[in-house]
């Protein structure tokens, strides 16, 4: 009888849409009026007028709001890596133009092991080159067709790619995402690149029994508490862990490091860049909701949609803001402002309405007052630029033709932006 009643209630709920995926809004005229949280006003009403007061007072307050209400706190315990192994190294990669290194960062505790595999390419004619650092979606072997790259052995997100079977990669996956990673061009421009499969740190599924989370659990704990980290914060932790290694490498200890991410990993790059000021520059590409886009616009993907589809990305406290974005004590212009005064670049795509290009631009525009405190120039016009007309101020932005992807045009802008600001 109980089972029958439960089934009937579930049927009713599904029929009226309680469990249905919320419908995204793509109509600008349907966006309800909203007021953004004050960027330069403390919770007690005190106004911020200087960069010093921003850093000492307002920035820590905003950062704490994000940790508690959105992405979650990292554990305070420092996890000591067990070992670092050079898996493979060559000084004649890419037809002699590059150094290739493959590193395994290994953690072991209480009978469990986690290995973060880092793939590095560096130009062999540049001393301490600036390095793009970013996650990939399908394993290091997917970024370039190089038979020397070790296949990932981590769980891989299920998708329609026939080269990935039962959540494990095959040889056919080599170079499958090389269009997103123009490594030869990057090397030719004098930059290095370090990439990591994000599933090495935390598999992208609603399961907190694997990945990095269990290393920090207390006795009897099986999942993070309401205020503790979700997957985006775990991935951010992984980026900082990799940066620890890169900054200690003899070929890189005087290099600049440019944090890059696409889509959910663009959300991650912004959060990791806010947490770790050792990253010299931050790039988000098509990051959308939970990334650069303003939550309160509720355009395309929303808090409700993302919490239902990917409940593991944020902490549990964030669930209360589904259909309730106006109650958030923060919005994403504040996330971008946390990166100041370091350069940040926001990239959008014309057909990627899901990621709300206008909301992404406004995230940068409304972050600009903090950059002005440092004498930097952000986005100075509330109106978006035309398609394929990039802005390369300290806050940079472009919207290009096409959809949700990383293209050659994007990388041309990232490289140009990095060269301009790293040489300032």
N, C-alpha and C positions, 0 to 999 in steps of 0.2 A: 504493500500500500504506500509506504514512504517513497519507494522508488518511483511508483506511478505518479505521485504528486510532484516529486522533484522533476520528473520528465515533463509533466504538463506545464509547470512553472517555467522551465527552461524554454519550452516551445513557445509559450506566450511572450517571454522576453525577447527571443530571437525574432518573433513575428512583428514586434513593435520597435525593434531596432536597438534594444538596450545593449546587446552584445555585438551589434553590427559595427563595422568600421565607420567612423565619422566621415562624412563627405567633405572633401577639401573645397574651399572657396577660391575661385579664380576670377572673381569680379571685384575690381577696385571699388566700385560704387557701393558694394555691400559691406565694406569694412566699416565697423562701428568706430565712432570717435574714441580716442584713447589719450591718456596722458602718461608720458614716460616718467619713470622715477628720476628725481633730480640727481644729476651726475656730480655736481660740485656743492652739494649741501649735505652735511652730516645728519644723522638721524635725530640729533638734538636741535637741529635748525641752524647750526653754525655754518656760515658760508666759507668756501675754500677759495683762496685767491692766489696761492703760490704753489709752485711745484713741491716745495718742501712740505707744506701742509697736506698736499695731496698724498705724498708718500708716507708721511707719518700718521695721518689721521684717516682720510677718506679711503685710500686704497686698501688698507687692512680691513676696514669695515665692509667694503664691497666684496673683497675676497672671501671673507668669512660668510657672508650671505650666500655666495655661490657654493661654498663647500657644504653648508648646512642644508640649503634648500634645493640645489640643482644637481651638482655633479658628485657630491659626497666628499668626506674627509679621507685622506690617505691615512693609513696606520702610522702612528708615531714611531713605532719600532723600526730601526734600520736593519734591513735584511742584508746580511753579508753573503756575497756570492761565494760559491764553493771553489770555482775555478774558471779560468778563461783559456780557451784553447784556440790556437791558430789551426784551422781545419785545412786551409789551402792558401797558397800565396804564389803570385807570379808577377814578375816585372816586365812581362812582354805581352800583356793582354791587349785586346782590340788592335791586333796587327802591330804590336809594339808601341802603341801610343799611351798605354795606361798600365798602372799597377792594379792588380786585383787581389783583395784579401777577403777571406771568409773566416769569421770569428764565431765561436760558440761561447756564450756567457751562460754558465751553468749554476743553478741553485738546487740544493738538496736539503731536505729537512723532514724529519719524522717519516722517513720511508717514501717520500715523494720527490720527484725531480722535475725541474722545468729548465728548458734550454732555449735561449734566445739567439737565433742565428742572424748574424749581421753580414751583409754583402757590401763590400766597399770597392769602388773604382776611383782611382785618382789619376790625374794627368801626370805623366812621368817627367815632364819638363817644367813643372811649377812647384816651387817651394812653398809649403804650407798653403795649399789652395783653399779657397772658401768651399764649403761642403753643404750641399742640399741633404737634409736628413728627413726621411719620411717612411711611413708604413706602406706596404703593398697589400693587395687583397687576396692573392692566390699563390703566394709563395715566392721566394727570391728567384726561383728558376723561371718565373713567368715574365720578368721585366726585360729579359734579353735572351736571345737564343744562343746560349753559351753552354756547351756540354760539360764544362768544368764546374758549373754551379750545382751544389748539393740540393737534391730534391727535398722539399719540406716534408717532415713526417708528422706535422701537426694536423689537427682536424681542420678541414677547409669548408667554408660555407657552401651549402648545396646550391647548385645553379644549373643552368641548361648547357654548360660547357661540357662536351663529351670527353674532354681530356681529364675531367675530374669525376671519379667513380667512387661511390660510397664514402664520400668525404675524404678521399685520399687522392693525391695527384699522381699522374703518370708521366712518362717521358714526353708525351704529346703536348703537355702543358708548357713546355719550354718556349719562351718568347710570346706567349699568348696575349700578354698585355704590354708588349714592347712599344706600341704606339703611344702609351701613356708615359713611357720612360725613354726619351731619346738620348740614351746614355752617350753615344758617340758624339752627338752635338754638344752635350753638357761638358764632356771631356775636352772637346775641341775649343770650347769657349774659355777653358782654363779653370773650370769648376770640378770638384769631386762630387761623388754621391754615395750616400750610405743608406741602405734600405733594409727593412725588417718586415717579415710577415707578421701582421698584427695578431694572428691567432696563436703565435708562439707565446705571447704574453697572456692573452685571455681569449679563448675561442668565442666567436660571436654568436652566442646562444644564451637563452635564459636558464643558465645552469652555473651556480657558483661553487660547484664541487671540484672544478678543474681550473686550470690557469693559475694565476698568481694569488688569487684570494685566499685559498686554504693555508698558504704559508704564514698568514697573519692571524688565523683564527685562534681564539681562546678555547680552552677545553670545552667540548660539547657544542661549539658553534658550527653551524652548517651554511650560513649565509651572512652577508653584511647586515649590520643594524640599519635602522631607518636613515640615519645621518651619514652612514659610511659609504664608501666608494662603489659606484657601478662600473661598467666596462669602460666608459670613456675615461674616467679617472685612472683606471688600471692601465689603459693604453698610454695615458699621459705619463704615468709612473715609468712605464717601459721606455719611453723616449728619453727621459732623464737618466735612466740607468745606462742606456746606450751612450748618451752624451758623456757620462762619467768615463767610459772607456775611450771614446774618441779623443777627448781632451787630454788624455794621458798618453796617447799614441805618439811615438817619436816623429812621425811624419805630419802630425796634425796639431801639436800642442800650441801652435801660434796661429791656427786657422780660425776663420769666422764660420759660424754654423747657422744655416738657414733652414728653419723648420717648415716643412711642406706637408699638406694633407688635402685629400679630395673627399668630398661627400661626408660620411660619418667620420672619416679620418681628418677632414677639414675642421669639423667640430673639435676633434681631439687636438689638432695643432693649435687652435686658438686657446684652448684650456691649458694645454701643456706650456704654451708660450707665456700665458699669464702666471702660471705657477713657477716657472723656471726662467729667471732672467738671464741665464747664461746663454740662451739662444739669442743670437744677434739680430735675427729678423724672422718674421712669421708670415707664412702664406696660407690662406685658406681658399680652396677652389670648390665652388658649388656646395658650400657647407650648410646653407639653409637653416631650418629650425634647430635650435640648440647650438648653432654655429654663429654666423654673422647676422642672420636675419632677425628682425624685431619680432619677439614673441607676440606682442599685443596686436599686431596686424592680423593675425590668424588667417594668413593667406597661404595656400598650398598645404604643405605638411604643418601640422599644429602640435601643440603639447598633447592634446588628447589622442591624436593619431599616433604620435611617436611613442607615447606611453603604452598604448595598446599593442602596437606592432613590435616594439623593441623595449619591453619593460626593464631589461637589464642594463640599458645604457646609462641611465641616471640613477640617483639614489631614490629610496622609497618616498622621502619627503616630497619629491617633485611631483608625485602622482596627484597630490591635492590641487595642483594647478591645471589639471585637465579641464577645459572649458572655463577656466578661472584665471586666465593669464594676468588680468588686471590686478590680482592680489599679490603677484610676485613682487618682492622688494627690489628686484633688479630687472634689467632687460639688456639685450645683447650689445647695445652701444657701450655699456659698462664693462662687458667682457673685453671688448676691443681696447677700451681705454686703459685696462689693466696692463696692456703691453707697452704703453708709452714709457719713455720716449723712443723706444726702438721702432724701426720701420715695420709696418704691417701692410700686406697686400691682400685685397679681397677680389676674387674673380667670380664672375657670374656668366651664365649662358642664356641667350635670348629665349630659347625654347624650353628652358628648365623652370617652368612655372612652379613645379613642386618645391623648389628651393627658394622661391620668392626673390628674384633678382633685385626688385626695388627695395625690399626689406633688408637685403644684404647691403645695398648701397647706403641706406639710411642708418644702418648700424655703424658704418664708418663715419658718416656725416655727423651723427650726434655724439660720436666719441671725440671729435676734433677739438672741442674746448680744452681737453686735458693736454693734448699735444701743443696747443697754443701756450699753455703755461710754461712749456719748455722752449718756447720760441720756434716751434716746428709748425709746418703747414699741413693741415689735414685735408679733408674734402670741404671746399669752401662754398659750394653751391648746393642747395637743397634739391635741385633738379638733376637727375641722372645724366651722365654724358651719353652721347649717341653711341650706337653700336660700333665696336671696333675703333673707338677713340679713347685710348687709355689715359689715365691720370697717374702720374708718378711722383706725387708729393710724398711726404713721410708716411701718410696713409695713401696707399695707391689703390686704384680700382679699374677694372674694365668689365664690360659686358660684350661678349662676342656672339657671332652667329653660331647656331648649332645647339646641341642639347647637353645632357648631363654626362660629361666626359672630361678627359684631360687631353688637350690637343697641342699641335705644334705651335699655334698662335699663343696659347697660354704660356708655354715654356719660353717663347721669345720674350714675352713681357716679364716673366719671372727673372730671367737672366738679365735683361736690361735694367729692371728695377734694382736687382741685387748689385749689379756693377755700379750703378749711380750712387746708391746709398752706402755701400761698403767703402767707396772711395772718398766720401764726403769728409 
